[in-house]
Each structure stands twice: as structure tokens, then as C-alpha cells.
């Protein structure tokens, strides 16, 4: 097993960038499989008062370390309403001011698991192709220590030994001589013995005893078996005392030792929870039917007195973990599914099945469902628990929502409302409080139930969002379900069917123009007021002037077509008035008109150009602003029209100044997978808001850079 060459580039957003705040994506989940969460930040983080409680998990190819702010912490660290110049006392991994979390992005395949070292300075993370990567958490560049092909298939769980010197991984061994588990040295990848392979070479969970004599426990993905190993070097323990077959069927979804290593807990698809003696590995007690269906996760609190479990029945339960007759008794339970449902259905929605749980700093219990929503569970003081929890301040559960998929569209709400709307490729729309970065909630369908609790508004990817404040505050969304949804106050009240798939929308004053694959439609007062206007070319981007008089459409022939818009004609309200030819070598992918209406910005796969709307002459021609390397999907003018921002599929954001054409500001690695939308925060001092295919919503305070470069 050789060590692979290590690539340290693009590990995270560089600390030199003016990133001020992040709204982070939710965990990626798979139905019927456990989600492994990390709430133990190690000695470095848990013993540091400047570090906020956080939860670490994988989402796509990213690793997210999300800060969990309880209500009192939100009040103490609430940013300035318009600028996000935070006054928080919390710091990031390398002690710079916190941005609400951290995203690590160096994996080339979907991340399956991540765990902190006991010291909290390193993270071991793994992906679906069997790669194990060890990297520095407390270094500003998050330098990698090790990258190795540990298994042939997906690595499902990781565990460190208490010394931080050894790592055990389990997962899919694949065909041939593949193994379902392996223990290696953390820095050299040298093997530390042989672990027993599970049936069909499929391991699901593992645990490392946090004291000597060392023990490793691995749980099978299909054989309902727990194998125990002693070492180092590690080898399978056999004997009458060793209780390997305590679960009746299916998978052992979770294995965790308590703090002092005296008790091991396992959970499985048979709904039972088993407790083992940590050293001898004999069975202490098997508790049946703790959940009415599969149990997907378990976690010990900091003192090792209680075990938190979660299952497909939508419940999270707190069990007594002290050895004796009461071990395994349910102390308290939360109906997480009911917390997220608006109706009183007895059926557990698919989205509310709880796939993972953890205790985070301060012994705060959290649970995550199939829909990705994170629920911080309250612990009433009336329970008289023998440990102190920060969750005791919660009167009700705190539900954290967001996106699990790439964000494909963004728009701002009514001026002065500090509201942001984002939509993703799963068909979900989120309303955000633009002052605090907290999600107000998901948009739902009025009069239609969401039986799966997935929150989908469109049955497909959402391509565009437009907010029309002329109609009292109406949100329009277009999707690949050939439908335009109309939303007010987070309730989708109406829909308009289109003849073909809508790909983009543009709003001027009271009019909205929809670009479909077959032509253009005009909307007004929540109605389609024109027939489908078919074009002799394929439209690639649209832009409408504020007074609804001029429409700009780019085509696949590299030209930009200018139309005058009639407010009286319904058959064809568009009349071609000009064509901008020869300005681009590739089809234009995005258009943006300045706030004063005098300049039109257009971008293709490389060039950003600006034209005068008076005579359509070039202000900035091709070959001048040509530093993007992939499709430029979004443009945004600053409130004073002096700066133009562009974002592309090359992950980068550029700022350009019309007055100083030879200068530029470049923010590399802004979003993994590409930048999808850019908007300037009107009430802020040079605050830029961006979204990307990484599911993040970012705030950038570019005031200092703009003044030093362009002023």
C-alpha cells in the first residue's frame, strides 16, 4: 500500500480573501445508510473558549465544519445588520475571526467520513473511492500529512486511537483480495496488524478503545457481526467471552466506546442496542426494540453516562449508559419527525428518518435526518440529568436547514427586508435572513402536503429566481419541470405551465421575461401575457431594462440581439432594433445592465465585455478582461456602477473597474465547482454575496480591496 502524491492546492478559501460569513450546506445523506457525524473536536477545540461548538460532516466532495450557535450565542455574536462586520468572540481553526464555519475541499470523490484526532489538530477524512487523507486542521493552508488508497471501495467509518498514532478504517473491500477494514500508522500508512474481513467484504462501523490494552471493534455491513481485535499488532480475538453475534440481522450501523473505554455500544438494523465490556468484549446487556425500526447512529456524552441513538422511526433517544441494571433504559426521547411536520400524520416521512447523531461541545445532542436538516435537541432541566448541558437553555428544538445540492439561483427580497432567496438543483427554495445569515425556512407548497418532508417545490432543478416587489412581494421560480411557481411569504400559491423548459428569467419593472428552450415568454401580474416568441437562434442569456422598454438576448451565434418591448401587443411584443455582432468569439453566457441603464455587460467563456446602450459601441472589448478560464455564468454591477463582478465555473470571482480597465481583483477558489450567482448587498459597504455549486452562500467584504486597487 503505497502513499499517493499529495496535492495541497485548493484545500480551502485562502485566508487572505475578505470572506466575512458563510451559510454552509447540509450533510449528504443516503437512504438506509448511517451518517457518521463528528462532534468531538479534540483537546484543541473543546478546551478553547474561543471555539464555537461545531459539527463536522461530509457533503458531496466537501468536508464541512459547521458552527452550532445556540440562541444565547446568536445574541452575543450577531453581526452588524448590513455589513456582517461580526463582533463574535469565536475564532476559526487557525485563530482568525470566525466566518460561521469552515469548508475543506481537497477530496476528488464524495466524502464518506471524517474524524478529528484526539488532539484536535489533525483530521482524517475518507471518500467513496477508498482514499484516506490526513490533513492539518489548525494550519491556515490545511496542509496534508498523508494520502493513501486504504480500501478498494467506499470507506464508511474512521477511528483514531487515543494516542493519535493509529487510524482504523472500515468499508467496502471490493472484489478480489480486498479487505473490509485496515489499521495503519497515521503518518506513514504502515499496517498495524490484520483485521478480520466481514461478510462480502463490507464493513459499516468501527471503534478504537481510548485506553490500554487497546481494542478495535468493527461492525459488518451485512452479517450482523462485531469483530474484536487486540494489539498492536492487531488480530482477531476469539473465545467464549467474546460476544460477536449479538445482533439478529442486517448491519451493525454504529460502534462507539465511552470516554474511559469500559463500555462499548453497538446499534443495528434489528432495532436493538448492545452494550459490551470494553476490555474483555463480553456482552453486558442487549436491549431490544429501542427503536421500532433500524437504528442508524449512537454517540456517548462527554462523561460517558448517557448514549444518544437515532433511527428510521424518526426518534432520537437518550439511554442510560452506566453499568448496572439500568443500563440501556430510555431516559428521554425526542420525536424529531413530529418536530419537522406541519401535520399530525402517524407515518414517518422519508425525510425525517434520522440517520446520524452526535454530542457536540457542551454535551449538546444533535440529530440529522435524511432530508439533511440538523436538529439541536433540547434537554429540559426537569430531567435532573447528572451532567450539565448547554442544550438546557433551549425551550424547543433548533432546526438548522439549508441546501444539500448545488445552489443554482439566488435573488434578494423586498428592499429593506434583508431577505435572500436561494434555490438548488433538487427543487428546494430557502429564505435567508440577510442580516444574520440564518435560514428563515424552506418555501412550501400551499394546499399540498409534503409527505416525504423533502421540501421540494419543483420536481427538478430550479434554473432561476426573480423577486417582483411591484406586486407586493412575489417570488417567481422556474424549473426543469416546465413550470413557473409563484411564492409569497414562503408559501407557493400558484403555478404557470410553460410549453417548454424554462432556463432563465429576467425582471425589469413590472414585466418578467422567461427564456425557454423554444423561445421567450412575457409575464405580468402573475400571468403569461404573450404568446411564445420563437427565435431564429438559440437564446443563451437575457437581460431586461428597468423601465421594461429594452430586452437584450444573447444567442448561440455569438451575437447579442436588442429588442424594444411593446406593452400593448400580446402576440409578439418584441421588435428587433439592433444586433451587436463581432463582440465575442464564443456564445455569451451572461448579461447584466447597469443600474443607470447606460452600460451592458456581457460575458462568454473567457471575455467580459461592456457596451454603451446609447450606440452599442464597445467600452471594454474582447481581449481586455479575459482572465476567466471557464464559462462565466454570472455578472453583477455594484450599486454605483463603478465595479463589475464576474463569477465562473473556474471557481473564481473577478472584480473589474470601468474607470481603470487595466486593473482587476481576483479571488481564487471562491466556490468548489463554480460560482453560480453574484449580487451586491445594497445596504452594505461593498458587500458582495455569492452562491456556488458547493451549496455555500458567501458574503465578501471587498471594500478595502476596491479602495486600494480602484480608487
GIQUI-V225530 format. One record per residue. N is the residue number from 1. RES is the residue in one letter. SS is DSSP state (helix for helix, strand for strand, loop for the rest). PSI is psi in whole degrees, 0 to 359 (* if undefined). BURIAL is I if it has 9 or more other C-alpha atoms within 8 Angstrom, else O. Layout:
BEGIN
((N;RES;SS;PSI;BURIAL) (N;RES;SS;PSI;BURIAL))
END
This chain:
BEGIN
((1;X;loop;100;O) (2;X;loop;158;O) (3;X;strand;130;I) (4;X;loop;152;O) (5;X;loop;142;O) (6;X;loop;128;O) (7;X;loop;117;O) (8;X;loop;0;O) (9;X;loop;155;O) (10;X;loop;32;O) (11;X;loop;329;I) (12;X;loop;173;I) (13;X;loop;125;I) (14;X;loop;141;I) (15;X;loop;342;O) (16;X;loop;345;O) (17;X;loop;149;O) (18;X;loop;44;O) (19;X;strand;126;I) (20;X;strand;323;I) (21;X;strand;149;I) (22;X;strand;136;I) (23;X;strand;116;I) (24;X;loop;155;I) (25;X;loop;163;I) (26;X;loop;167;I) (27;X;loop;148;I) (28;X;loop;130;I) (29;X;loop;155;I) (30;X;loop;127;O) (31;X;loop;132;O) (32;X;loop;2;O) (33;X;loop;144;I) (34;X;loop;150;I) (35;X;loop;118;I) (36;X;loop;118;I) (37;X;loop;154;I) (38;X;strand;113;I) (39;X;loop;352;I) (40;X;loop;109;I) (41;X;loop;6;I) (42;X;helix;178;I) (43;X;helix;323;I) (44;X;helix;319;I) (45;X;helix;319;I) (46;X;helix;336;I) (47;X;loop;8;O) (48;X;loop;116;O) (49;X;loop;342;O) (50;X;loop;354;O) (51;X;loop;124;I) (52;X;loop;150;I) (53;X;loop;136;I) (54;X;strand;165;I) (55;X;strand;131;I) (56;X;strand;137;I) (57;X;strand;171;I) (58;X;strand;141;I) (59;X;strand;112;I) (60;X;loop;230;I) (61;X;loop;12;I) (62;X;strand;156;I) (63;X;strand;123;I) (64;X;strand;130;I) (65;X;strand;101;I) (66;X;strand;127;I) (67;X;strand;134;I) (68;X;loop;108;O) (69;X;loop;117;I) (70;X;loop;163;I) (71;X;helix;318;O) (72;X;helix;326;O) (73;X;helix;326;O) (74;X;helix;319;I) (75;X;helix;323;O) (76;X;helix;329;O) (77;X;loop;20;I) (78;X;loop;129;I) (79;X;loop;168;I) (80;X;loop;138;I) (81;X;loop;329;O) (82;X;loop;338;I) (83;X;loop;349;I) (84;X;loop;29;I) (85;X;loop;89;O) (86;X;loop;146;I) (87;X;loop;17;O) (88;X;loop;150;I) (89;X;loop;357;O) (90;X;loop;156;I) (91;X;strand;163;I) (92;X;loop;181;I) (93;X;loop;323;I) (94;X;loop;29;I) (95;X;loop;10;O) (96;X;loop;168;O) (97;X;strand;140;O) (98;X;loop;146;I) (99;X;loop;23;I) (100;X;loop;5;I) (101;X;strand;191;I) (102;X;strand;141;I) (103;X;strand;123;I) (104;X;strand;136;I) (105;X;loop;30;I) (106;X;loop;356;I) (107;X;loop;143;I) (108;X;loop;356;O) (109;X;loop;163;I) (110;X;loop;132;I) (111;X;strand;135;I) (112;X;strand;336;I) (113;X;strand;153;I) (114;X;strand;137;I) (115;X;strand;143;I) (116;X;strand;148;I) (117;X;loop;160;I) (118;X;loop;328;I) (119;X;loop;339;I) (120;X;loop;4;I) (121;X;loop;338;I) (122;X;strand;156;I) (123;X;strand;134;I) (124;X;strand;124;I) (125;X;strand;154;I) (126;X;strand;162;I) (127;X;strand;185;I) (128;X;loop;350;I) (129;X;loop;13;I) (130;X;loop;10;I) (131;X;strand;133;I) (132;X;strand;131;I) (133;X;strand;130;I) (134;X;strand;124;I) (135;X;strand;157;I) (136;X;strand;126;I) (137;X;loop;326;I) (138;X;loop;5;I) (139;X;loop;140;I) (140;X;loop;336;I) (141;X;loop;357;O) (142;X;loop;56;I) (143;X;loop;139;O) (144;X;strand;143;I) (145;X;strand;326;I) (146;X;strand;140;I) (147;X;strand;126;I) (148;X;strand;148;I) (149;X;strand;95;I) (150;X;loop;317;I) (151;X;loop;167;I) (152;X;loop;334;I) (153;X;loop;201;I) (154;X;loop;131;I) (155;X;strand;120;I) (156;X;strand;330;I) (157;X;strand;153;I) (158;X;strand;147;I) (159;X;strand;140;I) (160;X;strand;152;I) (161;X;loop;168;I) (162;X;loop;344;I) (163;X;loop;348;O) (164;X;loop;24;I) (165;X;loop;341;I) (166;X;strand;150;I) (167;X;strand;134;I) (168;X;strand;138;I) (169;X;strand;147;I) (170;X;strand;156;I) (171;X;strand;213;I) (172;X;strand;122;I) (173;X;loop;343;I) (174;X;loop;192;I) (175;X;loop;178;O) (176;X;loop;226;O) (177;X;loop;21;O) (178;X;loop;149;I) (179;X;loop;153;I) (180;X;loop;353;I) (181;X;strand;155;I) (182;X;strand;143;I) (183;X;strand;129;I) (184;X;strand;163;I) (185;X;strand;141;I) (186;X;loop;336;I) (187;X;loop;340;O) (188;X;loop;347;O) (189;X;loop;17;I) (190;X;loop;136;O) (191;X;strand;147;I) (192;X;loop;49;I) (193;X;strand;188;I) (194;X;loop;126;I) (195;X;loop;143;I) (196;X;loop;133;I) (197;X;loop;141;I) (198;X;loop;171;I) (199;X;helix;136;I) (200;X;helix;23;O) (201;X;helix;45;I) (202;X;strand;105;I) (203;X;strand;150;I) (204;X;strand;325;I) (205;X;strand;162;I) (206;X;strand;162;I) (207;X;strand;145;I) (208;X;strand;125;I) (209;X;loop;128;I) (210;X;loop;32;I) (211;X;loop;174;O) (212;X;loop;150;O) (213;X;loop;141;O) (214;X;strand;145;I) (215;X;strand;145;I) (216;X;strand;131;I) (217;X;strand;135;I) (218;X;strand;140;I) (219;X;strand;137;I) (220;X;strand;153;I) (221;X;loop;343;I) (222;X;loop;348;I) (223;X;loop;3;I) (224;X;loop;32;I) (225;X;loop;144;I) (226;X;strand;118;I) (227;X;strand;138;I) (228;X;strand;144;I) (229;X;strand;141;I) (230;X;strand;155;I) (231;X;strand;203;I) (232;X;loop;159;O) (233;X;loop;147;O) (234;X;strand;138;I) (235;X;strand;160;I) (236;X;strand;137;I) (237;X;loop;131;I) (238;X;loop;156;O) (239;X;loop;169;O) (240;X;loop;328;O) (241;X;loop;328;O) (242;X;loop;120;I) (243;X;loop;94;I) (244;X;loop;331;O) (245;X;loop;70;O) (246;X;loop;341;I) (247;X;loop;147;I) (248;X;loop;323;O) (249;X;loop;167;I) (250;X;loop;218;I) (251;X;loop;147;I) (252;X;strand;100;I) (253;X;strand;341;I) (254;X;strand;138;I) (255;X;strand;126;I) (256;X;strand;136;I) (257;X;strand;151;I) (258;X;loop;180;I) (259;X;loop;317;I) (260;X;loop;5;I) (261;X;loop;13;I) (262;X;loop;335;I) (263;X;strand;136;I) (264;X;strand;137;I) (265;X;strand;139;I) (266;X;strand;146;I) (267;X;strand;155;I) (268;X;strand;183;I) (269;X;loop;349;I) (270;X;loop;2;I) (271;X;loop;5;I) (272;X;loop;162;I) (273;X;strand;128;I) (274;X;strand;143;I) (275;X;strand;133;I) (276;X;strand;154;I) (277;X;strand;128;I) (278;X;loop;327;I) (279;X;loop;309;O) (280;X;loop;342;O) (281;X;loop;26;I) (282;X;loop;156;I) (283;X;strand;128;I) (284;X;strand;311;I) (285;X;strand;144;I) (286;X;strand;121;I) (287;X;strand;116;I) (288;X;loop;154;O) (289;X;loop;41;I) (290;X;loop;323;I) (291;X;loop;153;I) (292;X;loop;351;O) (293;X;loop;202;I) (294;X;loop;139;I) (295;X;strand;125;I) (296;X;strand;343;I) (297;X;strand;156;I) (298;X;strand;151;I) (299;X;strand;139;I) (300;X;strand;148;I) (301;X;loop;176;I) (302;X;loop;325;O) (303;X;loop;350;I) (304;X;loop;21;I) (305;X;loop;337;I) (306;X;strand;151;I) (307;X;strand;132;I) (308;X;strand;130;I) (309;X;strand;158;I) (310;X;strand;153;I) (311;X;strand;178;I) (312;X;loop;351;I) (313;X;loop;3;I) (314;X;loop;7;I) (315;X;strand;152;I) (316;X;strand;136;I) (317;X;strand;145;I) (318;X;strand;121;I) (319;X;strand;151;I) (320;X;strand;129;I) (321;X;loop;7;I) (322;X;loop;133;I) (323;X;loop;140;O) (324;X;loop;191;O) (325;X;loop;334;O) (326;X;loop;358;O) (327;X;loop;135;I) (328;X;loop;354;I) (329;X;loop;142;O) (330;X;strand;118;I) (331;X;strand;321;O) (332;X;strand;153;O) (333;X;strand;150;I) (334;X;strand;128;O) (335;X;strand;85;I) (336;X;helix;324;I) (337;X;helix;317;I) (338;X;helix;328;I) (339;X;helix;329;O) (340;X;helix;349;O) (341;X;loop;145;O) (342;X;loop;344;O) (343;X;loop;179;O) (344;X;loop;36;O) (345;X;loop;142;O) (346;X;loop;341;O) (347;X;loop;135;O) (348;X;loop;119;I) (349;X;loop;150;I) (350;X;helix;319;I) (351;X;helix;340;I) (352;X;helix;1;I) (353;X;loop;126;I) (354;X;strand;117;I) (355;X;strand;347;I) (356;X;strand;152;I) (357;X;strand;161;I) (358;X;strand;160;I) (359;X;strand;128;I) (360;X;strand;177;I) (361;X;loop;132;I) (362;X;loop;15;I) (363;X;loop;45;I) (364;X;strand;119;I) (365;X;strand;136;I) (366;X;strand;153;I) (367;X;strand;146;I) (368;X;strand;133;I) (369;X;strand;179;I) (370;X;loop;330;I) (371;X;loop;2;I) (372;X;loop;349;I) (373;X;loop;135;I) (374;X;strand;124;I) (375;X;strand;117;I) (376;X;strand;120;I) (377;X;loop;132;I) (378;X;loop;150;I) (379;X;loop;97;I) (380;X;loop;140;O) (381;X;helix;337;O) (382;X;helix;345;O) (383;X;helix;337;O) (384;X;loop;47;O) (385;X;loop;155;O) (386;X;loop;9;O) (387;X;loop;154;O) (388;X;loop;130;O) (389;X;loop;140;I) (390;X;helix;343;O) (391;X;helix;352;I) (392;X;helix;342;I) (393;X;helix;350;O) (394;X;loop;128;I) (395;X;loop;335;O) (396;X;loop;163;O) (397;X;loop;148;I) (398;X;strand;113;I) (399;X;strand;120;O) (400;X;strand;121;I) (401;X;loop;177;I) (402;X;loop;212;I) (403;X;loop;143;I) (404;X;loop;349;I) (405;X;loop;169;I) (406;X;loop;137;I) (407;X;strand;121;I) (408;X;strand;344;I) (409;X;strand;153;I) (410;X;strand;146;I) (411;X;strand;163;I) (412;X;strand;152;I) (413;X;loop;201;I) (414;X;loop;136;I) (415;X;loop;132;O) (416;X;loop;350;O) (417;X;loop;347;O) (418;X;loop;44;I) (419;X;strand;138;I) (420;X;strand;138;I) (421;X;strand;135;I) (422;X;strand;150;I) (423;X;strand;154;I) (424;X;strand;180;I) (425;X;loop;356;I) (426;X;loop;354;I) (427;X;loop;20;I) (428;X;strand;139;I) (429;X;strand;132;I) (430;X;strand;137;I) (431;X;strand;128;I) (432;X;strand;148;I) (433;X;strand;109;I) (434;X;loop;347;I) (435;X;loop;329;I) (436;X;loop;345;I) (437;X;loop;11;I) (438;X;loop;137;O) (439;X;strand;125;I) (440;X;strand;332;O) (441;X;strand;178;I) (442;X;strand;147;I) (443;X;loop;136;I) (444;X;strand;164;I) (445;X;strand;125;I) (446;X;loop;128;O) (447;X;loop;358;O) (448;X;loop;130;O) (449;X;loop;155;O) (450;X;loop;79;I) (451;X;loop;333;O) (452;X;loop;352;O) (453;X;loop;41;I) (454;X;loop;342;O) (455;X;loop;17;I) (456;X;strand;131;I) (457;X;loop;323;I) (458;X;loop;147;I) (459;X;loop;59;I) (460;X;loop;182;I) (461;X;loop;142;I) (462;X;strand;127;I) (463;X;strand;336;I) (464;X;strand;150;I) (465;X;strand;138;I) (466;X;strand;134;I) (467;X;strand;128;I) (468;X;strand;103;I) (469;X;helix;356;I) (470;X;helix;340;O) (471;X;helix;26;O) (472;X;loop;10;O) (473;X;loop;75;I) (474;X;strand;133;I) (475;X;strand;128;I) (476;X;strand;136;I) (477;X;strand;137;I) (478;X;strand;143;I) (479;X;strand;174;I) (480;X;loop;8;I) (481;X;loop;18;I) (482;X;loop;47;I) (483;X;strand;145;I) (484;X;strand;118;I) (485;X;strand;144;I) (486;X;strand;124;I) (487;X;strand;141;I) (488;X;strand;128;I) (489;X;loop;48;O) (490;X;loop;17;I) (491;X;strand;122;I) (492;X;strand;111;I) (493;X;strand;338;I) (494;X;strand;167;O) (495;X;strand;153;O) (496;X;strand;125;I) (497;X;strand;141;O) (498;X;loop;156;I) (499;X;loop;334;O) (500;X;loop;175;O) (501;X;loop;123;I) (502;X;strand;134;I) (503;X;strand;340;I) (504;X;strand;159;I) (505;X;strand;151;I) (506;X;strand;136;I) (507;X;strand;138;I) (508;X;loop;264;I) (509;X;loop;273;I) (510;X;loop;350;I) (511;X;loop;150;I) (512;X;strand;129;I) (513;X;strand;131;I) (514;X;strand;127;I) (515;X;strand;116;I) (516;X;strand;176;I) (517;X;loop;343;I) (518;X;loop;350;I) (519;X;loop;206;I) (520;X;strand;147;I) (521;X;strand;149;I) (522;X;strand;131;I) (523;X;strand;145;I) (524;X;strand;137;I) (525;X;loop;44;O) (526;X;loop;22;O) (527;X;strand;152;O) (528;X;strand;118;I) (529;X;loop;10;I) (530;X;loop;161;I) (531;X;loop;167;I) (532;X;loop;120;I) (533;X;strand;107;I) (534;X;loop;142;O) (535;X;loop;151;I) (536;X;loop;6;O) (537;X;loop;171;O) (538;X;loop;119;I) (539;X;strand;139;I) (540;X;strand;337;I) (541;X;strand;154;I) (542;X;strand;157;I) (543;X;strand;137;I) (544;X;strand;136;I) (545;X;loop;159;I) (546;X;loop;329;I) (547;X;loop;10;O) (548;X;loop;17;I) (549;X;loop;331;I) (550;X;strand;134;I) (551;X;strand;133;I) (552;X;strand;126;I) (553;X;strand;128;I) (554;X;strand;147;I) (555;X;strand;171;I) (556;X;loop;358;I) (557;X;loop;14;O) (558;X;loop;11;I) (559;X;loop;162;I) (560;X;strand;124;I) (561;X;strand;134;I) (562;X;strand;126;I) (563;X;strand;142;I) (564;X;strand;141;I) (565;X;strand;127;I) (566;X;loop;136;I) (567;X;loop;358;O) (568;X;loop;324;O) (569;X;loop;135;O) (570;X;loop;331;O) (571;X;loop;306;O) (572;X;loop;93;I) (573;X;loop;1;I) (574;X;strand;137;O) (575;X;strand;119;I) (576;X;strand;129;I) (577;X;strand;339;O) (578;X;strand;156;O) (579;X;strand;125;I) (580;X;strand;110;I) (581;X;loop;152;O) (582;X;loop;4;O) (583;X;loop;340;I) (584;X;loop;149;I) (585;X;loop;343;O) (586;X;loop;159;O) (587;X;loop;138;I) (588;X;loop;135;I) (589;X;loop;344;I) (590;X;strand;147;I) (591;X;strand;147;I) (592;X;strand;130;I) (593;X;strand;141;I) (594;X;loop;161;I) (595;X;loop;328;I) (596;X;loop;359;O) (597;X;loop;10;I) (598;X;loop;346;I) (599;X;strand;141;I) (600;X;strand;122;I) (601;X;strand;138;I) (602;X;strand;142;I) (603;X;strand;144;I) (604;X;loop;228;I) (605;X;loop;354;I) (606;X;loop;312;I) (607;X;loop;143;I) (608;X;strand;120;I) (609;X;strand;154;I) (610;X;strand;135;I) (611;X;strand;149;I) (612;X;strand;132;I) (613;X;loop;357;I) (614;X;loop;309;O) (615;X;loop;5;O) (616;X;loop;29;O) (617;X;loop;159;O) (618;X;strand;127;I) (619;X;strand;316;O) (620;X;strand;117;I) (621;X;strand;172;I) (622;X;strand;149;I) (623;X;strand;351;O) (624;X;strand;300;I) (625;X;strand;83;I) (626;X;loop;42;I) (627;X;loop;352;O) (628;X;loop;149;I) (629;X;loop;353;O) (630;X;loop;180;I) (631;X;loop;131;I) (632;X;strand;107;I) (633;X;strand;351;I) (634;X;strand;146;I) (635;X;strand;149;I) (636;X;strand;130;I) (637;X;strand;141;I) (638;X;loop;160;I) (639;X;loop;329;O) (640;X;loop;8;O) (641;X;loop;17;I) (642;X;loop;337;I) (643;X;strand;138;I) (644;X;strand;130;I) (645;X;strand;140;I) (646;X;strand;143;I) (647;X;strand;142;I) (648;X;strand;176;I) (649;X;loop;357;I) (650;X;loop;11;I) (651;X;loop;1;I) (652;X;loop;154;I) (653;X;strand;132;I) (654;X;strand;145;I) (655;X;strand;131;I) (656;X;strand;148;I) (657;X;strand;126;I) (658;X;loop;325;I) (659;X;loop;336;O) (660;X;loop;81;O) (661;X;loop;339;I) (662;X;loop;358;O) (663;X;loop;154;I) (664;X;strand;158;I) (665;X;strand;131;I) (666;X;strand;123;O) (667;X;strand;105;I) (668;X;loop;153;I) (669;X;loop;40;I) (670;X;loop;319;I) (671;X;loop;130;I) (672;X;loop;125;I) (673;X;loop;353;I) (674;X;loop;154;I) (675;X;strand;130;I) (676;X;strand;328;I) (677;X;strand;148;I) (678;X;strand;138;I) (679;X;strand;145;I) (680;X;strand;132;I) (681;X;strand;111;I) (682;X;loop;320;O) (683;X;loop;359;O) (684;X;loop;167;O) (685;X;loop;93;O) (686;X;loop;49;I) (687;X;strand;121;I) (688;X;strand;133;I) (689;X;strand;133;I) (690;X;strand;153;I) (691;X;strand;161;I) (692;X;strand;176;I) (693;X;loop;354;I) (694;X;loop;0;I) (695;X;loop;9;I) (696;X;loop;148;I) (697;X;strand;114;I) (698;X;strand;145;I) (699;X;strand;133;I) (700;X;strand;122;I) (701;X;strand;96;I) (702;X;loop;12;I) (703;X;helix;311;I) (704;X;helix;318;O) (705;X;helix;319;O) (706;X;helix;316;I) (707;X;helix;326;O) (708;X;helix;334;O) (709;X;helix;321;I) (710;X;loop;341;I) (711;X;loop;*;O))
END
